[in-house]
Each structure stands twice: as structure tokens, then as C-alpha cells.
């Protein structure tokens, strides 16, 4: 399931897009910046970062994807 920006503000804290992005990055949670410039991620990505996932996420290089 997708975790959108407003929910991420509740989960990781922060009052701005920049705050949320910094907190996601520090926590090692993979995310994508959507077309409105707001980050989003998935429950699976959060669970995996917390060690709650049984399957490993593929290891990739860090990149930024801009959706227009």
C-alpha cells in the first residue's frame, strides 16, 4: 500500500516537504518524489527498513525520479 505525504508527516514527523525527506533519508526509508514535489513510499518499504519484512527489497543505487 502507498503511504502518501500527509501520512508520512504523521509517521516520521516534520512540518515541510524538506523535513519529511530528510527524516526518510536518515531512517533509510526509500521514497519517490511525486509530480507535486511530495515524497511517498510504501508500507513494505517502511516495514523492511524496520526489519519487519520477511523478503528482502532489491539493493539499488540511490536515485531521484521526477514524475511530471
Secondary structure as GFF3:
##gff-version 3
##sequence-region A 1 68
A	DSSP	beta_strand	2	3	.	.	.	ID=ss1
A	DSSP	alpha_helix	5	12	.	.	.	ID=ss2
A	DSSP	alpha_helix	17	27	.	.	.	ID=ss3
A	DSSP	beta_strand	32	33	.	.	.	ID=ss4
A	DSSP	beta_strand	39	42	.	.	.	ID=ss5
A	DSSP	alpha_helix	43	49	.	.	.	ID=ss6
###
